[in-house]
Amino acid sequence: MNLAYRHLVKVPNGATEIAGRGIRVYTMLCNHESGDSVEELASDFDLPLGAVYEALAYAADHPEEMNEIRIIEAEIERDLMAKGEKMIEEGRKRRLGTALP
């Protein structure tokens, strides 16, 4: 028996989100894993409790999808950190270069 999700939709980029809100299930999962209660998530995102529970249930039922997103997010974070570090180093070199006679 297949059950339809009342509060969730798949969007064209493949993510699963709260319908009409653009809030990814993965975001709800991460915030919950970070210690936010279901009630806090519902309040913070102005969602019905059922939407939060449904998102977390979906995440629990689709660990491979959540793990794929986690890996992609970690890669993006590493790339951004590397770019940021490179920009900081370039800025230091410019400042030092202009300070020398």
Contacts in CASP RR format, 6 or more apart in sequence:
PFRMAT RR
TARGET T0000
AUTHOR 0000-0000-0000
METHOD contacts of the structure
MODEL  1
MNLAYRHLVKVPNGATEIAGRGIRVYTMLCNHESGDSVEELASDFDLPLG
AVYEALAYAADHPEEMNEIRIIEAEIERDLMAKGEKMIEEGRKRRLGTAL
P
5 54 0 8 1.000
5 58 0 8 1.000
6 50 0 8 1.000
6 54 0 8 1.000
7 18 0 8 1.000
7 19 0 8 1.000
7 47 0 8 1.000
7 48 0 8 1.000
7 50 0 8 1.000
7 51 0 8 1.000
7 54 0 8 1.000
7 55 0 8 1.000
8 16 0 8 1.000
8 17 0 8 1.000
8 18 0 8 1.000
8 19 0 8 1.000
8 25 0 8 1.000
8 51 0 8 1.000
8 54 0 8 1.000
8 55 0 8 1.000
8 58 0 8 1.000
9 16 0 8 1.000
9 17 0 8 1.000
9 19 0 8 1.000
9 20 0 8 1.000
10 16 0 8 1.000
10 17 0 8 1.000
11 17 0 8 1.000
11 22 0 8 1.000
15 24 0 8 1.000
15 25 0 8 1.000
15 26 0 8 1.000
15 69 0 8 1.000
16 24 0 8 1.000
16 25 0 8 1.000
16 26 0 8 1.000
16 58 0 8 1.000
16 62 0 8 1.000
16 65 0 8 1.000
17 23 0 8 1.000
17 24 0 8 1.000
17 25 0 8 1.000
18 25 0 8 1.000
18 28 0 8 1.000
18 45 0 8 1.000
18 47 0 8 1.000
18 51 0 8 1.000
18 55 0 8 1.000
21 45 0 8 1.000
21 47 0 8 1.000
23 45 0 8 1.000
23 47 0 8 1.000
23 55 0 8 1.000
24 69 0 8 1.000
25 55 0 8 1.000
25 58 0 8 1.000
25 59 0 8 1.000
25 66 0 8 1.000
26 59 0 8 1.000
26 66 0 8 1.000
26 69 0 8 1.000
26 70 0 8 1.000
26 73 0 8 1.000
28 41 0 8 1.000
28 45 0 8 1.000
28 52 0 8 1.000
28 55 0 8 1.000
28 56 0 8 1.000
28 59 0 8 1.000
29 55 0 8 1.000
29 56 0 8 1.000
29 59 0 8 1.000
29 66 0 8 1.000
31 41 0 8 1.000
31 44 0 8 1.000
32 38 0 8 1.000
32 41 0 8 1.000
32 56 0 8 1.000
36 44 0 8 1.000
38 49 0 8 1.000
38 52 0 8 1.000
38 53 0 8 1.000
38 56 0 8 1.000
39 49 0 8 1.000
41 47 0 8 1.000
41 52 0 8 1.000
42 48 0 8 1.000
42 49 0 8 1.000
42 50 0 8 1.000
42 51 0 8 1.000
42 52 0 8 1.000
45 52 0 8 1.000
59 66 0 8 1.000
END
